[in-house]
């Protein structure tokens, strides 16, 4: 009998970089539902801004947005060294691609890495080389690789562990980077993927994509068959961007805050594929790409409905179940298997 609440997984995340690098702008876009044109009104971060962000129910991000002015950084490295750099799960360091003091930026990064190595040697480091939209398209890859090489050389103990992303608030690259960061932080990602794989096989899905409802960030995905050759490798981030834009449109026309605006379901049917996005749990949406068959489409929607309790079990916000509720869930899961068999046998 499950009578106690599962412990919430808290992860301390440091967001650091020189003042003006774009740290608070990307945080506001990803977690506070700002649009890119609105971040211009954000002021400089003073000292440290703390945010506790609930993500997928059982994951709480303890995000520290650290001001990048030299005086603040010096304070982090001296008087607040242990307080800031202990128990860190992830350091996200943002570099401004147009910085005229890149050498000094790397020196600052190196001192921060030394403090992290001392206080949180098992932390993960992500470096975002930001504002890439300001670089000519033909020069972006070369400049990104050159900067990444210099930064990696200054990464000390983390040299083989640091991941690099080229980002901009004006395209989906920001979602790609933060998707990878969040995936690293999710404690039960492998369990979620196993359930998605099982569901994909049951409903004959070409692809299933799990999105967090508030941020529209992809949690994980399962791709099967011919869909693995899909040339649009950025399709997951594109859908994130589309969902976020749709939330803002709904908020504008309904008066509901963008963070609370959600839709029930979206469907696209063509002669080559069928696609729909629907709510899976209180905190997630599920996107499904399936063969162009009304029979498969209807069976898929029924089985996703029946699978919801299994995914909700991974969400700490779900109330503990009594024995009677657990028995009811087992009965529904069994009947779900039967419904799928009936639908697919026709």
Secondary structure as UniProt FT lines:
FT   STRAND          9..17
FT   TURN            19..20
FT   HELIX           23..31
FT   HELIX           36..41
FT   STRAND          48..55
FT   TURN            56..58
FT   STRAND          59..66
FT   HELIX           70..77
FT   TURN            78..80
FT   HELIX           81..85
FT   TURN            86..87
FT   STRAND          90..96
FT   TURN            97..98
FT   TURN            100..101
FT   HELIX           102..119
FT   TURN            121..122
FT   STRAND          124..130
FT   HELIX           132..134
FT   HELIX           137..153
FT   HELIX           156..158
FT   TURN            159..161
FT   STRAND          163..166
FT   TURN            169..170
FT   HELIX           173..185
FT   TURN            187..188
FT   HELIX           189..203
FT   STRAND          205..212
FT   TURN            213..215
FT   STRAND          218..223
FT   HELIX           225..229
FT   TURN            233..234
FT   HELIX           235..254
FT   TURN            258..260
FT   STRAND          265..269
FT   STRAND          274..281
FT   TURN            282..283
FT   STRAND          284..290
FT   HELIX           294..312
FT   TURN            313..314
FT   TURN            316..317
FT   HELIX           323..344
//
